[in-house]
Amino acid sequence: MSRIKVLNFPIANAKGGITQYALKNWEYIDKSKFKFDFATMGEKLDFEDELIESGADVFYITKYAEENKEVFVEEISRILENKYDIVHIHTSYWKSFLVEEIAKKYNVPKIIVHAHTTFIDIEDREKRNDALSLHEMKKKEFSQDIATDFWACSQAAGRWLYKDEICDSNLKIMYNAIELEKFRYNKKLRTELREKLDVKDSFVIGHIGRFTYLKNHDFLVDLFLEVSKLIPEAKLLLVGVGKLKNDIINKVKKNNIFDKVIFLEKIDNVSEILQIMDIFVLPSRFEGLGIVLIEAQAAGLKCFASDKIPDEAKVLDSLELIPLELEIWVSKILDSYQGYERLDTVDILRKKGYDIEDQIKKLESAYEVNIK
């Protein structure tokens, strides 16, 4: 039997969120049964060579549909001429149903729409409101025959993208599982890494995430400004890239705390970075789930996250979801500064269904349904 061909669209150059999910699935899936290809918008992927060496093909789309519909349709169509069994569409919000419609035209047997978030990550308020209006209009036009499968990383993400009838009957929740063993708390490794980063005597407040509107770094800097007045040895560790990074760097400098903030770009070693931290914070304006919260819980960290994040992210009691009110966050961090027992939580998370090796079997089974 020939391998099942899956096109994942779209992925991005940053290895976080949707891209991380798709890449991990490809890494762990049975390559004797499945072949993944990837489509992306814009510039060449930094990791393109790795994907090609692994047996995947990478396709580039030069124009968004709203920029040039004709070119977008032509480029998507050319990709689908490769005859896929599955088109796996990773979706944040509705702009159109073009990819789904083209996939149907090419008789793709399985068209999966996969919801990954709960709002729109656009910094400019006017543009965000315009996008929200379009999303709500398209959501009303949405019908079940636009795709064959409707997935989401959480119930909240499903409710954001689909109508209630989909969520009540046809929605499949696919966990954002991780390589749990990599994240297991390791006291010896933690000591070595903290010495290497020169924070062995510091209280490290950590955050991992792209510098975008949704991650709410402005709040994070305001929070750390207050905490650093009360905890002199506090350090803020910010990991990630993004278009708003320079704005945050400037804000940190303006508030004279640049010597207390560590900026790291590399995110390939998240499991090691989490060992360094004393607590993890995620004050996001919204999330589909927040896979980094699963990783932080797996590392045994005390975690504070915005109550805008779905309750499903709270797998362990070590995570607290709290309102975006500065005084509350300062108080919570001060309480954690007094100390807590950092536990080995991997086995608990495995039982909860967050082990990538277990989830990949469920993904394979889901892919195979109705594929001859």
C-alpha positions as CSV (number, residue, x, y, z in Angstrom):
1,M,0.0,0.0,0.0
2,S,1.3,3.5,-0.9
3,R,1.9,6.0,1.8
4,I,-0.8,8.4,2.8
5,K,0.2,11.9,1.6
6,V,-0.6,14.8,3.9
7,L,-0.2,18.5,3.1
8,N,0.1,20.7,6.2
9,F,-0.8,24.4,5.6
10,P,0.4,26.9,6.7
11,I,3.5,26.7,8.8
12,A,5.8,29.6,9.7
13,N,9.5,30.3,10.1
14,A,9.3,30.4,13.9
15,K,9.2,26.9,15.4
16,G,6.4,27.6,17.8
17,G,2.6,27.1,18.0
18,I,1.1,25.6,14.9
19,T,4.5,25.0,13.3
20,Q,5.8,23.2,16.3
21,Y,2.7,21.0,16.3
22,A,3.0,20.1,12.6
23,L,6.8,19.5,12.8
24,K,6.5,17.2,15.9
25,N,3.8,15.2,14.2
26,W,6.1,14.7,11.2
27,E,9.0,13.8,13.5
28,Y,7.1,11.1,15.3
29,I,4.7,9.7,12.7
30,D,5.3,6.4,11.0
31,K,7.0,7.4,7.8
32,S,6.5,4.0,6.3
33,K,2.8,4.8,6.2
34,F,2.7,8.6,5.9
35,K,4.4,11.3,3.9
36,F,4.1,15.0,5.0
37,D,4.6,18.0,2.8
38,F,4.4,21.6,4.1
39,A,3.2,24.9,2.5
40,T,4.2,28.3,3.9
41,M,3.7,31.9,3.1
42,G,6.6,34.1,2.1
43,E,10.3,33.8,2.9
44,K,12.4,30.6,2.8
45,L,12.2,28.5,6.0
46,D,15.4,28.4,8.0
47,F,14.8,24.7,8.5
48,E,13.8,23.8,4.9
49,D,16.9,21.7,4.4
50,E,16.1,19.6,7.5
51,L,12.6,19.0,6.2
52,I,13.8,18.0,2.8
53,E,16.4,15.6,4.3
54,S,13.6,14.0,6.4
55,G,11.7,13.2,3.2
56,A,9.2,16.1,3.1
57,D,8.7,18.6,0.4
58,V,8.3,22.4,1.0
59,F,6.1,24.7,-1.1
60,Y,6.1,28.5,-1.0
61,I,3.0,30.7,-1.6
62,T,4.0,34.2,-2.5
63,K,0.7,36.1,-2.1
64,Y,-2.0,36.0,0.5
65,A,-5.5,35.7,-1.0
66,E,-6.4,39.2,0.1
67,E,-3.4,40.5,-1.7
68,N,-3.9,38.7,-5.0
69,K,-6.6,36.1,-5.1
70,E,-5.7,34.9,-8.6
71,V,-2.1,34.2,-7.7
72,F,-3.0,32.5,-4.4
73,V,-5.5,30.2,-6.1
74,E,-3.0,29.4,-8.9
75,E,-0.2,28.5,-6.4
76,I,-2.5,26.4,-4.1
77,S,-3.8,24.6,-7.1
78,R,-0.3,23.8,-8.4
79,I,0.6,22.3,-5.0
80,L,-2.6,20.2,-5.0
81,E,-1.7,18.7,-8.4
82,N,0.6,16.5,-6.3
83,K,-2.5,14.5,-5.4
84,Y,-2.8,14.5,-1.6
85,D,-4.9,12.1,0.4
86,I,-5.2,14.7,3.2
87,V,-5.0,18.5,3.4
88,H,-4.5,19.5,7.0
89,I,-5.4,23.2,7.3
90,H,-4.2,24.9,10.5
91,T,-6.5,27.8,11.1
92,S,-6.5,30.8,13.5
93,Y,-9.5,32.7,12.2
94,W,-11.7,32.8,9.1
95,K,-10.7,34.9,6.1
96,S,-12.2,32.8,3.4
97,F,-12.8,29.1,2.5
98,L,-10.6,29.2,-0.5
99,V,-8.2,26.5,0.4
100,E,-11.0,24.2,1.4
101,E,-12.8,24.9,-1.9
102,I,-9.8,24.2,-4.0
103,A,-9.1,21.0,-2.1
104,K,-12.6,19.9,-2.9
105,K,-12.1,20.7,-6.5
106,Y,-9.1,18.5,-6.6
107,N,-11.1,15.7,-4.9
108,V,-8.9,15.5,-1.8
109,P,-10.5,12.7,0.2
110,K,-9.9,14.2,3.7
111,I,-9.9,18.0,4.3
112,I,-9.2,18.8,8.0
113,V,-9.8,22.2,9.4
114,H,-7.9,22.5,12.7
115,A,-8.6,25.4,15.1
116,H,-5.5,26.5,17.1
117,T,-6.5,29.7,18.9
118,T,-9.4,31.8,20.3
119,F,-8.9,35.3,18.9
120,I,-6.9,37.4,16.4
121,D,-3.2,38.2,16.8
122,I,-3.1,41.7,15.2
123,E,-1.5,44.6,17.1
124,D,-3.3,47.4,15.3
125,R,-6.8,47.8,16.8
126,E,-8.5,49.0,13.7
127,K,-7.1,46.1,11.6
128,R,-7.9,43.6,14.3
129,N,-11.5,44.8,14.4
130,D,-11.8,44.6,10.6
131,A,-10.4,41.0,10.8
132,L,-12.8,40.2,13.6
133,S,-15.8,41.4,11.5
134,L,-14.7,39.3,8.5
135,H,-14.2,36.3,10.8
136,E,-17.7,36.6,12.3
137,M,-19.3,37.1,8.8
138,K,-17.5,34.0,7.4
139,K,-18.4,32.0,10.5
140,K,-22.0,32.6,9.8
141,E,-21.5,31.5,6.2
142,F,-19.6,28.4,7.2
143,S,-21.3,25.1,6.5
144,Q,-20.3,21.5,7.4
145,D,-19.7,20.5,3.8
146,I,-16.7,22.8,3.5
147,A,-14.5,20.1,5.0
148,T,-14.6,16.5,6.1
149,D,-13.1,16.8,9.5
150,F,-13.2,19.5,12.2
151,W,-10.5,19.5,14.8
152,A,-9.3,21.8,17.6
153,C,-6.6,21.9,20.3
154,S,-9.3,22.8,22.9
155,Q,-13.0,23.2,23.2
156,A,-12.5,27.0,23.5
157,A,-10.6,27.0,20.2
158,G,-13.4,25.0,18.6
159,R,-16.1,27.4,19.8
160,W,-14.1,30.3,18.4
161,L,-13.9,28.8,14.9
162,Y,-17.0,26.6,14.4
163,K,-20.7,26.9,14.9
164,D,-22.2,25.2,17.9
165,E,-23.5,22.2,15.9
166,I,-20.0,21.3,14.9
167,C,-18.7,21.6,18.5
168,D,-21.6,19.6,19.9
169,S,-21.3,16.6,17.5
170,N,-18.4,16.6,15.1
171,L,-15.5,18.3,16.9
172,K,-12.4,16.2,17.5
173,I,-10.0,17.5,20.2
174,M,-6.4,16.7,19.4
175,Y,-4.0,17.3,22.3
176,N,-0.9,19.4,21.8
177,A,1.2,16.6,23.2
178,I,5.0,16.9,23.9
179,E,8.1,14.8,24.3
180,L,7.5,14.4,28.1
181,E,10.8,12.8,29.0
182,K,12.8,15.8,27.7
183,F,11.0,18.1,30.2
184,R,11.3,16.0,33.3
185,Y,12.7,18.1,36.2
186,N,16.4,17.5,36.6
187,K,18.0,19.3,39.6
188,K,21.6,18.5,38.5
189,L,20.9,19.9,34.9
190,R,19.2,22.9,36.4
191,T,22.3,23.8,38.5
192,E,24.6,23.4,35.5
193,L,22.4,25.5,33.2
194,R,21.9,28.3,35.7
195,E,25.6,28.6,36.3
196,K,26.2,28.7,32.6
197,L,23.7,31.6,32.2
198,D,25.1,33.3,35.3
199,V,21.8,33.2,37.2
200,K,22.6,30.7,39.9
201,D,21.7,33.1,42.7
202,S,18.8,34.8,40.9
203,F,15.1,34.3,41.1
204,V,14.3,33.7,37.5
205,I,10.8,34.6,36.2
206,G,10.5,33.0,32.7
207,H,8.4,33.4,29.6
208,I,8.6,31.7,26.2
209,G,6.7,33.1,23.3
210,R,6.7,35.2,20.2
211,F,6.8,38.9,20.6
212,T,3.3,39.6,19.3
213,Y,0.1,41.2,20.5
214,L,-1.4,38.0,21.9
215,K,1.5,37.3,24.2
216,N,1.1,40.6,26.0
217,H,4.8,41.4,26.8
218,D,3.8,45.0,27.8
219,F,2.0,43.6,30.8
220,L,5.0,41.3,31.5
221,V,7.4,44.2,31.6
222,D,5.1,46.2,33.8
223,L,4.8,43.2,36.1
224,F,8.6,42.7,36.4
225,L,9.2,46.4,37.0
226,E,7.1,46.0,40.2
227,V,8.5,42.6,41.2
228,S,12.1,43.8,40.8
229,K,11.5,46.5,43.4
230,L,10.5,43.9,45.9
231,I,12.9,41.1,44.9
232,P,16.3,42.6,44.1
233,E,17.7,39.3,42.8
234,A,14.8,38.8,40.4
235,K,15.7,38.3,36.7
236,L,13.2,38.2,33.8
237,L,14.1,35.6,31.1
238,L,12.3,36.3,27.7
239,V,12.7,33.7,25.0
240,G,11.5,34.2,21.4
241,V,11.5,36.3,18.3
242,G,8.9,38.5,16.8
243,K,8.0,41.9,15.3
244,L,7.4,43.6,18.6
245,K,10.7,42.5,20.2
246,N,12.5,45.8,19.6
247,D,9.6,47.7,21.2
248,I,9.9,45.6,24.3
249,I,13.7,46.0,24.4
250,N,13.2,49.8,24.3
251,K,10.6,49.6,27.0
252,V,12.9,47.6,29.2
253,K,15.7,50.2,28.6
254,K,13.4,53.1,29.3
255,N,12.5,51.6,32.7
256,N,16.2,51.1,33.6
257,I,15.8,47.3,34.1
258,F,17.8,46.1,31.0
259,D,20.5,44.6,33.3
260,K,17.8,42.4,34.9
261,V,16.2,41.1,31.7
262,I,17.7,38.3,29.6
263,F,16.7,38.0,26.0
264,L,17.2,34.7,24.3
265,E,16.2,33.9,20.7
266,K,16.9,30.2,20.4
267,I,13.8,28.1,21.1
268,D,15.0,24.7,20.0
269,N,16.1,23.9,23.6
270,V,12.9,24.8,25.4
271,S,13.1,21.8,27.8
272,E,16.5,23.1,29.0
273,I,15.4,26.7,29.3
274,L,12.5,25.6,31.5
275,Q,14.9,23.9,33.9
276,I,16.6,27.3,34.5
277,M,13.4,29.1,35.6
278,D,11.9,29.4,39.1
279,I,8.4,30.3,37.9
280,F,6.8,30.5,34.5
281,V,4.4,33.3,33.4
282,L,2.1,33.6,30.4
283,P,-0.1,36.7,30.5
284,S,-1.5,36.1,27.1
285,R,-4.5,38.1,25.8
286,F,-5.8,34.7,24.4
287,E,-4.6,31.3,23.5
288,G,-6.0,28.2,21.8
289,L,-4.5,26.2,24.6
290,G,-0.9,27.4,25.2
291,I,1.4,24.3,24.5
292,V,4.2,26.0,26.4
293,L,2.0,25.7,29.5
294,I,2.0,21.9,29.1
295,E,5.8,22.0,28.8
296,A,6.2,24.2,31.9
297,Q,3.9,22.0,33.9
298,A,5.9,18.9,32.7
299,A,9.1,20.7,34.0
300,G,7.5,20.9,37.5
301,L,7.3,24.7,37.4
302,K,4.9,26.9,39.3
303,C,3.0,28.6,36.5
304,F,0.8,31.8,36.4
305,A,-1.2,32.4,33.3
306,S,-4.0,34.7,32.2
307,D,-7.6,33.7,32.8
308,K,-8.1,34.4,29.1
309,I,-6.5,31.0,28.5
310,P,-8.8,27.9,28.3
311,D,-9.3,26.0,31.5
312,E,-8.1,22.9,29.6
313,A,-4.5,24.2,29.9
314,K,-4.7,23.6,33.6
315,V,-3.7,20.0,33.7
316,L,-2.0,20.2,37.2
317,D,-2.6,22.4,40.3
318,S,0.8,24.0,39.7
319,L,-0.8,26.2,37.1
320,E,-3.0,29.1,38.2
321,L,-5.2,31.1,35.8
322,I,-5.6,34.6,37.1
323,P,-7.1,37.9,35.9
324,L,-4.8,40.4,34.1
325,E,-4.5,42.7,37.2
326,L,-1.0,43.7,38.1
327,E,-1.5,43.6,41.9
328,I,-2.7,40.0,41.8
329,W,0.2,38.9,39.7
330,V,2.7,40.6,42.0
331,S,1.2,39.0,45.0
332,K,1.3,35.5,43.4
333,I,4.9,35.9,42.5
334,L,5.9,37.1,45.9
335,D,4.2,34.0,47.4
336,S,6.1,31.7,45.1
337,Y,9.4,33.5,46.0
338,Q,9.0,32.1,49.5
339,G,9.6,28.7,47.9
340,Y,7.6,25.6,46.7
341,E,8.4,22.0,46.0
342,R,9.3,21.4,42.4
343,L,7.9,17.9,41.6
344,D,8.5,15.4,38.9
345,T,5.2,15.6,37.0
346,V,5.9,13.7,33.8
347,D,4.0,10.5,34.7
348,I,0.9,12.4,35.7
349,L,0.9,14.3,32.4
350,R,1.4,11.0,30.5
351,K,-1.7,9.6,32.2
352,K,-3.6,12.8,31.2
353,G,-2.8,12.1,27.5
354,Y,0.0,14.6,26.8
355,D,2.7,12.2,25.7
356,I,3.6,12.7,22.0
357,E,4.2,9.0,21.5
358,D,0.6,8.2,22.6
359,Q,-1.0,11.1,20.7
360,I,0.8,10.2,17.4
361,K,-1.0,6.9,17.4
362,K,-4.3,8.7,17.7
363,L,-3.3,11.1,14.9
364,E,-2.4,8.2,12.6
365,S,-5.7,6.5,13.3
366,A,-7.6,9.8,12.7
367,Y,-5.7,10.3,9.4
368,E,-6.6,6.7,8.2
369,V,-10.3,7.1,8.7
370,N,-12.1,7.0,5.3
371,I,-8.7,6.8,3.4
372,K,-8.6,3.8,1.1
